[in-house]
Amino acid sequence: MGKQIKVALIGNPNTGKTSVFNALTGLNQKVGNYPGITVEKKEGVCKLPRGVKAHILDLPGTYSLNASSLDENVVIELLLNKNDKDFPDVAIVISDVENLKRNLLLFTQIKDLEIPCILVINMADRMNYKGITLDIPYLEERLETKIALTSTRKNKGIEELKELIANYKELSVKPCLNASEIDKPYFDNLQKAFPNQLLYKLWLVITQDVNFGKTDRNEIEAVANFKTKSKADLKRLQQKETIKRYQFINDTLKKGQSIDLANAKDLRIKLDRILTHKVWGYAIFFVILLTIFQAIYDWSSVPMDFIDSIFASLSEWVKNSMPQGTFTSLLAEGIIPGLGGIVIFIPQIAFLFLFISVLEESGYMSRVVFLMDRVMRRFGLSGKSVVPLISGTACAIPAIMATRNIESWKERLITILVTPFTTCSARLPVYLIIISLVIPEGRIIGLGYQALTLMLLYLIGFGAAICSAYILNKVLKIRSKTFFVVEMPNYKLPLFKNVALTVIEKTKSFVFGAGKIILAISIILWFLASFGPGEDFNNAEDIVKTEFQHQNLSDEELQQKIASHKLEHSFIGLTGRAIEPVISPLGYDWKIGIAIVSSFAAREVFVGTLATIYSVGSDQEETIKNRMAGEINPILGGPLFNFASGISLMLFYAFAMQCMSTLAIVKRETNSWKWPILQLTIMSTFAYIVALIAFQLLK
């Protein structure tokens, strides 16, 4: 068997590039980031005829080789650098049968780089619907290439494409046209200065902020007294180049393509009038959101409860079946709950990405982005920021992952930094138990005080995200292009295979990315809660038995007292005691301190930690409430959980960065510890100050 063929998939956004990638690779794909940058890198393996394999690299969508964003730079720098390990043996340029004229601009530029090219004309199943006919032999002759007519929806043309990839050495590398005619003297001088370099590569190095090999713009200017043109002249030449290419494309399509407009059926204009309407557009979007999040809540609750019970049963089984000792304790109370803490998020993440994928595949998400841009831009965000901010109400982790399609690095960074303010489902257990303790059950105009408090907490979170974005936009001195371009693709029924692969890939990315850190933190927390220094911890059993020897406690009650004593004198218990002077001005005691420290791994740990501290099984929620309601503030006297401390605690959780896995994802998406550390410090400080003010005013 010969060497593996390296293939690059290139194309405009919304041409079905991902569908072709999925059709070629199936589940044989992986996702990561390009070294040193945050642009997503999708790779896969494809089996070709005669036992040959192809390594497929799905490059970011780009409209041309005139780069305007980070992801477009990735495409150019790869195509210019023959020494790159991913430099393609063959480039597959994906075009859409309905937008062939625009797509061919990129194709003609890549042909000028003398890389073997295959033109894929995708969505061929829409040709009859749109009244389009193509003269393939004529187009192949004019474009100096081989053409694969594909329909991933009907699974047609993929085998023919694989055959063309396998025979890539037969492809012509001759350019379609001579672009240097736009300024022949200039390009002749350029070629004389660098006779061994490809002319179009030199042109791209001059006009783009990219390098290839050992040649860069400064060297070009220094050679043979050759001076490059001014930026304005270069821009004019680029425009001339684009015009020349479109003249060639128009001439080619006059004979190679015919469109019978009488047969073209299109509801797109009518739908767009409704879905992007300045009133109805927002109303429809709001209804869709309510439906999606209600469905996520309803559908994920059953599998999440099932997963929770499975891991709880497994943990109990390990405790009862294996010999008592440190290893069994680590397994039952550290590793298994840690794994459960990862797996339990899978239904939420899977359903969230299912709906996002369906909205994207159908073409609706582009309309939402267009609709929201006018609102978001006032606060330093992009229209595309609305997707992560909405997703954050389920879980901040997939929401931050969803920022990858925001072109501007500044807008993307701001979105990543403010998304954790939106109220995620992990905060709900905290909110619900505190609201039930400190907010009365009365009603106003038919709405319960408790329900209104919960809604207010959601609004406060979203308001904090928007205000923070406004401040960050003013503070961050990051030079970033802020123009907004979004393409309105045609509406279409989502392709099941694409939706399924997206859900699988995103879920897998979460499990193997954030999962490792969640598991590690769970093991650390187990260690801190299971061990402690000194006699108070080591002789807990004797101390408790002596203290309660005159009380007729059952074995179960005695074991709960011993567990509670051990926890109080464990490392995490001592941490709670150590931070008590800092948190007591907020109205909290050391027990709440422990819950706050332990919930750093995940916010929902708060309730479980308090259940353990109060020596009550976590399934007896009513008893937890009674115990919490009966707790006395050791400094001020009176109930520990009163209106003032309850509001303070809810505001603390509304603003604090109490989620290690979110920090891990922020680190991964920004490729730096700087931003998650700043995020943790600023959010926690702000949460502390707000909680302090609230308690001092209300107590």
Steps between C-alpha positions, in 0.01 A plus 500: 500500500629849412523805724187656643354771275462838672178675398383853588128584487459868412190708427275794580285477815163326449603301191452166679871451573425332834250266330765389248755459782254284697412296190869428434614434859191390698604445862872482409556864596647705783484865598770714660648848470781611270822538705510835678162626375135442579377409152343156495683229306291211365677194363381162382601186314335378181540158336552531124486239221783241481569517876637858493429729796454876496564738792226764464547846652182712514628858477300798635253657257638787292361712216837564335876498562476868602493428875283705736497276810711259703342191348551625142869559581526132594392403146749730326800415717446127451468533120816712482721277713611179327699403812186488718419143603139557384586652160256327264582266213160597363253779581126435481311825448135466605247715316122529525302446180290812572799731565750366247605842372607627844661167601717483188694815602676299772548205264681710236731647768598155631564383142757781471697333784549199267359252751305206348133598541167320484184709474204357691164644400285413800123495562443363150158370612376861485582545131156396373329693778690816403487443124880467468683298233881465473729404209756306706746410216513865389550624861780243556675617182472872583592463868788255435367256760283196570151561640306282745126567506387400851193491721576404858126497572444231234847348559591544131837580346711409807645180346588692181673765716704230679611366160613849394697544826674165449602611147604853598834472313305513172358845582623809317682764707469760225332830613159590352609850398802730505425739790836681462364683193341756735845672522744315276813720560457475878462120497786456249733692735377292793572177312850622401577579865393148605536275193471178706179594680141458387368840392158473668661394829716815489189708435320351803804560725503866392125558543435286811661497846633147445836336439615197307840335502780748563348774291302786652394849398813673638727273298301564183547876545873457563579290191632664183370847593150363451242712683151378577205726434316710759210345690250698294659380172504141625132525593416629152697213344312251717173648375623472139597137564151422637332671200720303256417173672126572494522589128652156438236331725212684327628398155535138616153480656328663201551174312557253785191583709140583417225596747131477413351753742148392406565163671671646807274474807608710798326575832816654644402866447158451662649315799776760544242780513341329802804352679713820482207738566583765764203385713391153392860383456572552872164351606557182295856468631377536861238226449761269342733561797229424755418178313866393477587557866177342620583198282860490631371513858232233444697263278831510688349454847419130444845390369675726755304343789576156357874576474498646853333190643732265308814668635352523853417127487845419361666701778286322763574160344878569512474602867311182592685252274865599534713482815493819708803723456646803327479354149131409538428845644686668213307291248157538662521863619753653257537334160144367444327827609762686290412295192132547580559877515625484141248256353194666659556809280487295178117509450488880542793558267372250243148650490632857492727429203221300337279811492784737405603265218140476372468882501833537318430224246157644420648846430303669782797577726643747246171694522524507881856632482391774257203587723701526822802685362329840522438444876830333594730741317414784741664298778816400315367159397424341165161374383661157519551550878129434555542124446754450785308734735179302446680166519650608833160460671545125458877474557789745455732231361330436161406870491867605507580235239230658279697831477735352237304644207548864615759644258620795710741383773397791727127423469565128546716559809242733657227241435712225661570718806138609564311177415545349853284782641191349335315274745583138418308193615770420760395809698138382521545257796663785697231753407207266564598394851595853612184653346287242683668600830499880480226607255135474618243310294268797440380621158469828316263529200494121479877457494679340797778693679727196470447468122558874454824479704626218278413697183673808645818298560501399131452865394776616738741246345422609143521868600841441661622331179386793283641770734831311535524478120451878474779564757738246341442656159620834641787354706656236272747664264488225237517604138237295329289544189137547597318492167208261491442267206253215513379299203134407477508141372198333344254329731529122495402196702784406738704197391472236774858377453645852543291567811595163655873546427494854644334379822744207534809714426403786738403262780822303457697826505345589838550156656867472406580873540337628817439148632862437593510813716162432668620151591830632638323765713254240632791283616668802667174590679461139615852509644441833678172376648628150589823591681597746767785587733518446876319302766157657442479328161688177575310428826160622374321176593620503862431872541141473365422186702621672818304819421171318430539203738200608711272529193331193358616547140441229241801365308397702195469825700835432670671443162349827370639685804845345445490589126396857584781532763757364253386740229521795740861409589606387150716718277191642330333555841805685628493706179141593582604606854794696357284700260220561754632848600489597131148369433330586832439867385288344222287320760653153448653253748781245451255238371388724214871574450567129441207482256636803310851351482379155391257647244798650317505166312134548400236731646242228560742336749389772748176323601664158524781640716252664740303174513817320614592771750154494655528119524196443283471275195481705180175332396312651798470853368224599742715406798793696355273805484389446860859465620611804298202699631597403857864609469594793727745773398791459747588872499172690456259245645165424334455273195812460286290483182293817522392747230829694516738201491282318244500792256874547561567131422288499182671815372840347578414194287347721229833678443778268628704277268421179692574252221839342440394335173397839355844638587655199324298569183588874509868404524463262204310751284738791573821289506608691813461482880496882510130537411349228726708627797381858436145370457516306829653793691271775370173302513570365851603845631191659347281222646652553846447879492137471380422228760664709775301814412175300473544338843611818678204695358238231567611353834 
